[in-house]
Amino acid sequence: MIKLCSMCSGMSVEDLKAALLGREIEDTCIGECGSEFTAYVGDDLITASSQEDFIEQCK
């Protein structure tokens, strides 16, 4: 499961779902306000420098 806040992460949940077909994605507050390209993938917090890097780290 991938958990992210679409408001803070700078990522559209629809774009992420299209790039990561079959992955479960939850749009919720993760307590990382203001942290762009940040999400929890399972129990691991990932932070990326760009949208492309973010998608790669989520795969």
N, C-alpha and C positions, 0 to 999 in steps of 0.2 A: 504494500500500500504506500502511496505517495501522499503526504499531507503538506499543503501549502496554503498560504493566504494570497489570493490573486491580487488583492489591493496592495500588499507590501512587496510581493515577490517580483512584480513587473511581468508576470507570465499570465497569459490567458489560459484558463482551464480548457477551453475548447481546442486551442492550438496544441496544448500539451497532450490531450487525449488523441488528437489526430497523429501526433508524432510517436506516441507510445501506445499503439493499439493493444488492447487486452489488459493494460495495467489499470488497477483500481486507483482513482484519484479523488481525494477529499479536499474541498475548498473550505478551510477553517482557519481560525487564528492559531498560530503555532508559537506565539510569544516571542517572535523575532521582528518586531515592528521596525520598519525602515530598512530592513536588510534585503536588498534587491537580489534576485536569483538565489533564494534560499528555500529549502524544503526539507522535510524528513522523508527519507526513503527507508522504510522499515523503521528501525530505531536509530539510524544514522542521520545526523544533520549534515546536509551538503550545502556548499556555497560555491557559486560559479561567478565568472567574470563577464559572461555573455549568455544570451539565450541559447545559442548553439552549444556552448559548454554545459549549460544547465541540462539540456536534453540528453547529451551524451552521458553525464553523470547519473541520470535517472534510469538509464537503460540497464 
